[in-house]
Amino acid sequence: MWTLGIETTSAQGSVALLRGDGVERWAALEPPYSSGLFAAVEAVLKEAGIGLGDIELFAVADGPGSFTGVRIGLTAVKGWIEVLGKPAAGVSTLQAVAGGAPGLAGLDAGRGEVYFGAYAGGSSEEGLEALEAFCRRAAAWRGPVLTPQAAIAAACPQAKLVEPRLAANVGRLGIAAWRRGERKDALSLDARYLRRSDAELPLAGR
């Protein structure tokens, strides 16, 4: 089975083409993702000698992360699965950091904050904390603390740096969800937002 994994929610986006559970091809994405995504997908498909219609599952990171990045990945996948009649899987970016294993995953949320996901026994908790508070949580966490971002790892001695290009993990987690019968269509595939966008915040002084 051919699966296309897409991650446009973080600062280091990527796409990965998987055959079964193995990665056949992958490519890093450079901003702006709105144009780079399509070129990267075309390149990995061409290298593998297949077309977009051969993809049997589209796995996409649905957040948390950049509001614009989340929408770019989701919109592209929604269009593809609607036209091709193929299923999709939405994958938490934080779960992709953890790689589907137990662990405390942290991502830079901007504004001096950190998105985190605590994964143990298949359950998850997602929220938003300041970096200092996240580091205190990391110190008390009984298990791996994972991040793809050097600034978080530098602030939290317990944190281990992981591969920042997450598309392969998105693909594998999407396949696992597909096998469990968790399949999305264009209508049900949606973003995983944990806070309001900058545009929704009140202006200073108001």
C-alpha positions in Angstrom: 0.0 0.0 0.0 1.3 3.4 -0.9 0.8 6.2 1.7 1.7 9.8 1.4 2.6 11.5 4.7 2.5 15.3 4.9 3.6 17.6 7.7 3.3 21.4 7.2 2.5 22.4 10.8 6.0 23.0 12.1 9.0 25.1 11.1 10.6 22.2 9.3 8.0 20.6 7.1 8.4 17.5 5.1 6.6 14.9 2.9 7.2 11.1 3.0 6.2 8.4 0.6 5.7 5.0 2.3 5.2 1.6 0.8 3.8 -0.6 3.5 5.4 0.6 6.7 8.7 1.5 5.1 9.7 4.9 3.8 10.5 4.8 0.0 11.1 8.5 -0.6 11.0 11.7 1.4 11.7 15.4 0.9 12.2 18.5 3.1 9.8 21.4 2.6 11.0 25.0 2.5 8.7 28.0 3.1 6.4 29.0 1.7 4.7 25.6 2.1 1.8 26.8 -0.1 4.0 26.4 -3.2 6.7 24.0 -2.0 4.4 21.3 -0.9 3.1 20.5 -4.4 6.6 20.5 -5.9 7.9 18.2 -3.2 5.0 15.7 -3.6 5.5 15.7 -7.4 9.2 15.1 -6.9 8.9 12.1 -4.6 6.1 10.5 -6.7 8.3 10.9 -9.9 11.3 9.3 -8.1 9.2 6.3 -7.1 7.7 6.0 -10.6 4.1 6.4 -9.5 1.3 9.0 -9.8 -0.9 10.7 -7.2 -3.7 8.3 -8.2 -1.6 5.4 -6.9 -1.7 6.7 -3.3 -4.1 4.6 -1.3 -3.9 6.7 2.0 -3.1 10.3 2.7 -1.8 11.0 6.2 -1.6 14.6 7.3 -0.5 16.4 10.4 -3.5 18.3 11.6 -1.8 20.3 14.4 -1.2 21.9 16.7 1.2 24.2 15.0 1.3 27.1 12.6 -2.3 28.2 11.8 -1.3 28.8 8.1 0.8 25.6 7.9 -2.0 23.5 9.3 -4.5 24.8 6.8 -2.1 24.3 3.8 -1.6 20.6 4.6 -5.2 20.0 5.3 -6.5 21.9 2.3 -4.2 20.0 -0.1 -5.2 16.6 1.3 -8.9 17.5 1.4 -8.7 18.4 -2.3 -6.8 15.2 -3.3 -9.1 12.8 -1.4 -12.2 14.5 -2.7 -11.1 14.2 -6.3 -9.5 10.8 -6.1 -12.0 9.2 -3.7 -9.3 8.0 -1.3 -9.2 8.0 2.5 -7.2 10.2 4.8 -5.9 10.1 8.4 -5.4 13.1 10.6 -2.4 12.8 12.9 -1.5 15.0 15.9 1.8 16.8 15.3 2.7 16.1 18.9 2.0 12.4 18.5 4.3 12.4 15.5 7.1 13.9 17.7 6.5 11.0 20.2 6.6 8.6 17.2 3.5 6.7 18.5 5.4 5.6 21.6 4.9 6.6 25.3 6.6 10.0 26.0 6.1 13.7 26.7 6.3 15.6 23.5 7.0 19.3 23.3 6.8 21.8 20.4 7.5 25.5 20.3 4.1 27.4 20.2 5.6 30.9 19.9 4.8 33.7 22.3 7.1 32.0 24.8 4.8 29.0 25.1 5.0 25.3 24.4 2.5 22.8 23.1 2.8 19.5 24.8 1.3 16.0 24.5 1.6 13.4 27.3 1.4 9.9 25.8 1.2 6.7 27.8 -0.8 3.6 27.2 -2.4 5.0 24.1 -4.0 8.0 25.8 -3.0 11.6 25.2 -3.3 15.0 26.8 -2.7 18.1 24.9 -2.4 21.7 26.2 -0.4 24.8 26.3 2.2 25.9 28.8 5.0 28.4 29.2 8.5 26.9 28.6 9.4 27.2 32.3 6.3 25.3 33.3 6.8 22.7 30.6 10.4 22.1 31.9 9.1 21.5 35.4 6.6 19.0 34.0 9.4 17.4 32.1 11.5 17.0 35.2 8.7 15.2 36.9 7.8 13.0 33.9 8.6 9.3 34.3 9.6 8.5 30.8 11.1 10.0 27.7 10.8 13.7 27.0 11.0 14.4 23.3 11.2 17.5 21.1 12.4 18.3 17.6 13.5 21.8 18.6 17.0 22.7 20.0 15.7 25.6 22.1 13.4 23.4 24.1 16.1 20.8 24.6 18.5 23.4 25.8 16.1 24.7 28.3 15.0 21.3 29.6 18.0 18.9 30.3 15.6 15.9 30.4 14.5 16.5 26.8 15.9 14.5 23.9 16.2 15.9 20.4 14.4 13.9 17.8 14.3 14.1 14.0 12.6 17.4 13.1 11.2 16.2 9.8 8.0 14.4 11.0 6.3 13.3 7.8 7.5 9.7 8.1 6.0 9.4 11.6 2.9 11.1 10.3 2.7 8.4 7.6 3.2 5.5 10.0 0.7 6.8 12.5 -1.8 7.4 9.7 -1.4 3.8 8.6 -1.9 2.6 12.2 -5.1 4.7 12.4 -6.3 3.4 9.0 -5.8 -0.2 10.2 -7.9 0.6 13.2 -10.7 1.8 10.9 -10.1 5.5 11.6 -10.5 6.9 8.2 -11.4 10.5 7.3 -13.1 12.1 4.3 -12.9 15.7 3.2 -15.7 16.7 5.5 -14.5 15.1 8.7 -10.8 15.9 8.3 -10.2 19.0 10.4 -7.6 21.0 12.3 -6.4 20.4 15.8 -6.2 23.9 17.3 -5.3 24.5 20.9 -5.5 28.3 21.0 -7.0 31.2 19.0 -5.1 32.7 16.1 -3.2 36.0 16.3 -6.0 37.6 14.3 -8.5 36.7 17.0 -6.6 38.2 19.9 -7.6 41.6 21.2 -5.5 44.6 20.2 -3.1 45.9 22.8 -4.7 48.7 24.9 -8.3 47.6 24.2 
